[in-house]
């Protein structure tokens, strides 16, 4: 038992834990609703409202519609990050929270973007989405990855091998998240609001 329910650890799982600003997968284990999925020191815990018998075999069912929505939003975040870096010379978002109802990315900028710049950001992200770029994954040694991606946000205990996610030739980023296979799967990107704080 744990705070908020019962922690279930499996020998393998298809459930993505809450990590890197991307919320955890939803679904069921053994017919029981999964409330949360967390990861700590490489161990993935599925939080359920009731316990499962130790040693039992369970069948997991992902809420794939929810997973697909998060994949679309997360892939759009990669394109937004690359666009912000290219337009403003800023680092990738310092933190991101990816949800269906409200996703948020924070950037460190010297000045507040104008309304014209906000429109340009949105247009550029949609232009890249419309190019139907493939999303590819490559594994490379940490020492080599620094020549291709920003390593500044990686945790101290990062692996010696990194998973690099590429959006065509537009973006490359070390990432463990779930992504669509092609930008055509994202849909339309829209900035609903923005603010600037010193």
N, C-alpha and C positions, 0 to 999 in steps of 0.2 A: 504494500500500500504506500501511496505517496500523497502529497498535497494535491487535492483536486481529483483524486481517483486512484486507480491501481496501475502501476507501471508494468508493462509487459515487454520483455526483451526476447526477440526471436533470433534464430540462427541466420536468417536472411529476411530482407523486406524490400518491398517496392515503394514504401511510403517515404516521401521526402520530408526530413525534419525541418522545423523552423530554423532558418539559417541565412545569414547574409542579406537580411531584409526581406527575404521571401518567406511567406507564411507556410506552415506545414500542410501536407496533404490531408484531406478528409477521406472518410470511408468507413469500412467495418472490418473487424477481425472476428472470425467465428460468429458472425451475425451481430456482434456488439459494436455500437458506434464508437469510433476513435475520436476522443475529445481533443487530443494534442499529440504531436510527435516531436520529441526533443533529441538532441545529440549532445553527449558529454564524453570527452576523451575517446571518441570513436565508437561509443556505444549508443545505439539508437533505442529510445524508449517510446513505446506507444502507451498513452494514457487512456485508460478505459474506465467507465463508471462502475464496473464490476470486475471481479477477478476471473482469470482463466486458470484451469488446472495446470499445475507445473508439469511439464513434459508432454502436454497435449499437442496434437497437430491441429493447426488452424489454417483456414483459408482466408486470405485478405482480399478485399474488394475496394479498389480505389474509386473515389468519386472523380471519374475521368473528365467530366465536363468542367469541374472546378479546377482540376490540374491543368487542362488545356488553356483555360482563361489565364491562369498564373503564368504559364509558359509564354503566352502572347504578350502579356504585360511585361514580363521580365526581359524578353528579347527586345521589346521596344525600349526598355530602360538602357540596354547596351547601346542602341542607336542614339538615344538622347544623350548619354554620357559622351560618346564620340563627337556628337554635334557640338556640345558645350565646350569640349576641349578644343576643337577646331575653330570655333567662333570666338571664344573668349580667352583661350590659353590657360584656362583654369584646370585644376585636377578633376578627376572623375568625382561623382557625387560623394560627399563625405559620409553621408548615410542615406539609406533608401528604405522605404517601407512600401512593400508591394502588396496591394489588396485590390479586390474587385471593386469595392465601393469607393475607395480613395487610395491612390498611390501617391507617394511624395518622394522627391529627391531634393537634397540640399546641396548647394554649390557655394564655394567661396569665391566671390566676385568683388572686384574693386568698386564697382558702381552698379546701381540698379539698371537692369536692361530696360530699354524703351519698349513701348508697345509695338513698334515696328520690328525690333529685334525679337520679341516674343513671337510675333507672327512669322518671322524668318526661321526661327528655331522649329516651330511647328511645321512649316512648309518643307524644310530640309529633312526632318525626320520622315514625313510622309513621302517625300521624293525617294529616299533610300528604301523605304518599305516597298514602294512601287517598282523598284528595280528587280524584285524577285530574286534576291541574293540568297545563296545557300548558307546555312549555318553549319560550320564544321567544327570538329573537336580534334585537338592534337595534344598529345602528352609530350612534355619536354623537360629536360633537367632544369632545376631552379637556376643554375649558373648561366644557362643559355637563355632562359625566359626573359631576363632583364633587358635584353636587347630588343624585345618585341612588346613588352607590356610593363605597366607601372606596377612595381612590387611594393610600394609604400604602405598599402593597406593590408598586407598579408599578416596573419598572426605570427607570433614568434616561433611557434612550434610547427610551422608549415613543413610539408613533406618536401623531400629533395626532388620530387617529380611533380610538375604542375599540369593541371588540365587547362588548356588554353582554348577558349571559345572564340571563333572568328565569325563575323558577319560579313561575308564576302571579303573584299579588300578594305571595307570601310572601318571595321573595328576589330580589335583583338584584346582579350581580357582574360586574366586568370579567374576562373569561375567554376563552382561546383553545381550551380543551379540547373533547372530544367528549361529547355528552350524549344521553340518550334524548329522544324527542319529547314524552312525557307521563309523569308520575310513576307511572302504572299499570305502566310498564315496568320499574320498579326492583325490585319484590319486597319482602320483609320486611327491615327494618333491625334489627341486633342488636349491642349493645355486648358484646363478649366479655371485655374486661378494661379496667381503667383504673388509673392511679396518679397520685400527686401528689408533686412534688419542689419544695422551696423554691428 
